[in-house]
C-alpha cells in the first residue's frame, strides 16, 4: 500500500502521522510548528522544517532527519539506526536498542543526548553545550567543533580523547572503544 498526501499550504501548525507498517517521508518543501511521527515497522525520513518540536518513534525502522532548525528533537528506534545531518536545535535526544546513531553537522545550543545498547555512536562536525553519549556494546567516536572537558569511561575498550577544557562531554561504554577529536 502506498499513500501520497498533497497539501495546498506549505506551512502548517502540526503534523501527526501514525502507521503500523509503512515508510514515511516528509518532503523538504513543508514546514510545521510541531511534528510527531510514529511507526511500528517502517523507515521514517523527515526532510521538512519544524520550528518547535520534532518527535519520531519507530519500533523496527530507521530514522533519517535532515536540514532542520528546531527547539526540541526526540528520536527513538528499538531496532533501527538513527541518522541526522545539517540540523540545529536547543536539545537533541536519540535512543536505539540495537541500531547505530550517526550525527553529522548537528549543532545543539544546550544538549546532545544519545544512547544505544548494541550500536555505534558516531558524531562528525557536531557541537553542544553538553554531550551525554552512552553505549553498552558499541564504540563511540567523533569530531567536535569546540573544546570540551571529556569524562570518558569504558570497561574493556580503549579511550583516546583530547585534554581540553570546555563544555562537558560524558562518554560511557562497557565494551567499546572511545575516540574523539576537536576540529
C-alpha positions as CSV (number, residue, x, y, z in Angstrom):
1,X,0.0,0.0,0.0
2,X,1.2,3.5,-0.9
3,X,-0.4,6.8,0.2
4,X,0.6,10.2,-1.2
5,X,-0.6,13.3,0.6
6,X,-0.6,16.6,-1.2
7,X,-1.0,19.8,0.8
8,X,-2.2,23.1,-0.5
9,X,-0.4,25.1,2.2
10,X,3.4,24.6,2.7
11,X,3.3,26.0,6.3
12,X,1.1,24.3,8.8
13,X,0.9,24.2,12.6
14,X,1.1,20.5,13.4
15,X,1.9,17.2,11.6
16,X,0.8,13.9,13.3
17,X,1.4,10.6,11.5
18,X,0.8,7.1,12.8
19,X,1.4,4.0,10.7
20,X,1.7,0.3,11.5
21,X,4.0,-1.0,8.7
22,X,4.7,1.7,6.2
23,X,7.6,4.0,5.4
24,X,7.0,7.8,5.9
25,X,8.8,10.6,4.0
26,X,8.0,14.2,4.8
27,X,9.1,16.4,1.9
28,X,11.5,19.3,2.3
29,X,9.0,21.8,0.9
30,X,6.8,21.6,4.0
31,X,7.1,23.5,7.3
32,X,5.4,22.8,10.7
33,X,5.5,24.2,14.2
34,X,5.4,20.7,15.6
35,X,5.7,17.2,14.1
36,X,5.1,13.8,15.6
37,X,5.6,10.6,13.6
38,X,5.1,7.0,14.9
39,X,5.6,3.8,13.0
40,X,5.7,0.2,14.1
41,X,7.9,-1.2,11.3
42,X,8.6,1.5,8.8
43,X,11.5,3.8,8.0
44,X,11.0,7.5,8.6
45,X,12.6,10.3,6.6
46,X,12.0,13.8,7.8
47,X,13.3,16.5,5.4
48,X,10.8,19.3,6.3
49,X,11.2,22.2,8.6
50,X,9.7,22.0,12.1
51,X,10.2,25.2,14.2
52,X,9.3,23.9,17.6
53,X,9.3,20.2,18.4
54,X,10.0,17.1,16.4
55,X,9.2,13.6,17.8
56,X,9.8,10.5,15.8
57,X,9.4,6.9,17.1
58,X,9.7,3.6,15.3
59,X,10.0,0.0,16.6
60,X,11.9,-1.6,13.8
61,X,12.7,1.1,11.2
62,X,15.5,3.6,10.5
63,X,15.1,7.3,11.2
64,X,16.7,10.0,9.0
65,X,16.4,13.7,9.7
66,X,18.0,16.4,7.5
67,X,18.2,20.1,7.2
68,X,16.0,21.3,10.1
69,X,16.2,24.1,12.6
70,X,14.2,23.3,15.8
71,X,13.9,23.7,19.5
72,X,13.5,20.1,20.6
73,X,14.2,16.8,18.8
74,X,13.4,13.4,20.2
75,X,14.2,10.3,18.1
76,X,13.6,6.7,19.2
77,X,14.0,3.4,17.5
78,X,14.0,-0.1,19.0
79,X,16.0,-1.9,16.3
80,X,16.8,0.7,13.7
81,X,19.5,3.2,13.0
82,X,19.3,7.0,13.5
83,X,20.9,9.4,11.1
84,X,20.9,13.2,11.5
85,X,22.6,15.7,9.3
86,X,22.6,19.5,9.0
87,X,20.4,20.2,12.0
88,X,20.3,23.0,14.6
89,X,18.3,22.7,17.8
90,X,18.3,23.6,21.5
91,X,18.1,20.0,22.8
92,X,18.6,16.7,21.0
93,X,17.8,13.2,22.3
94,X,18.2,9.9,20.4
95,X,18.0,6.4,21.6
96,X,18.0,3.0,19.9
97,X,18.4,-0.5,21.3
98,X,20.2,-2.3,18.5
99,X,21.0,0.3,15.9
100,X,23.7,2.9,15.3
101,X,23.4,6.6,15.8
102,X,25.1,8.8,13.2
103,X,25.2,12.5,13.7
104,X,26.6,14.8,11.1
105,X,26.7,18.6,11.5
106,X,24.3,18.6,14.5
107,X,24.6,21.8,16.5
108,X,22.6,22.0,19.8
109,X,22.8,25.1,21.9
110,X,22.1,23.1,25.1
111,X,22.5,19.3,25.0
112,X,23.1,16.3,22.8
113,X,22.0,13.1,24.5
114,X,22.5,9.8,22.5
115,X,22.0,6.2,23.8
116,X,22.3,2.8,22.2
117,X,22.6,-0.7,23.7
118,X,24.4,-2.5,20.9
119,X,25.2,0.0,18.3
120,X,27.9,2.5,17.5
121,X,27.6,6.3,18.1
122,X,29.4,8.5,15.7
123,X,29.5,12.3,15.6
124,X,31.1,14.4,12.8
125,X,31.4,18.1,13.0
126,X,28.9,18.4,15.9
127,X,28.7,20.6,18.9
128,X,26.6,21.3,22.0
129,X,26.9,22.9,25.4
130,X,26.9,19.4,26.9
131,X,27.1,16.0,25.4
132,X,25.9,12.7,27.1
133,X,26.8,9.7,25.0
134,X,26.1,6.1,26.2
135,X,26.6,2.7,24.5
136,X,26.7,-0.7,26.1
137,X,28.5,-2.7,23.5
138,X,29.4,-0.2,20.7
139,X,32.2,2.2,20.1
140,X,31.7,5.9,20.5
141,X,33.7,8.3,18.3
142,X,33.5,11.7,16.9
143,X,34.8,15.1,15.8
144,X,33.6,18.1,17.7
145,X,33.8,21.7,16.8
146,X,34.8,23.2,20.2
147,X,36.9,22.2,23.2
148,X,35.2,20.0,25.8
149,X,36.0,18.6,29.2
150,X,35.9,14.9,28.5
151,X,34.7,12.4,31.1
152,X,35.1,9.1,29.3
153,X,34.7,5.6,30.8
154,X,35.0,2.2,29.1
155,X,35.2,-1.1,30.9
156,X,37.0,-3.1,28.3
157,X,37.8,-0.6,25.4
158,X,40.5,1.9,24.6
159,X,40.0,5.6,25.3
160,X,41.5,8.4,23.2
161,X,40.2,11.9,23.9
162,X,42.0,15.3,23.8
163,X,42.8,17.1,27.1
164,X,40.9,20.3,26.6
165,X,38.6,22.4,28.7
166,X,35.1,23.5,27.7
167,X,31.6,22.2,28.0
168,X,31.2,18.7,29.4
169,X,31.2,15.6,27.2
170,X,30.3,12.5,29.1
171,X,31.0,9.2,27.3
172,X,30.3,5.8,28.7
173,X,30.6,2.4,27.0
174,X,31.0,-1.1,28.5
175,X,32.8,-3.0,25.7
176,X,33.6,-0.4,23.1
177,X,36.4,2.0,22.2
178,X,36.1,5.8,22.7
179,X,37.9,8.1,20.2
180,X,37.3,11.9,19.9
181,X,39.0,14.8,18.2
182,X,38.4,18.6,18.2
183,X,38.3,20.1,14.7
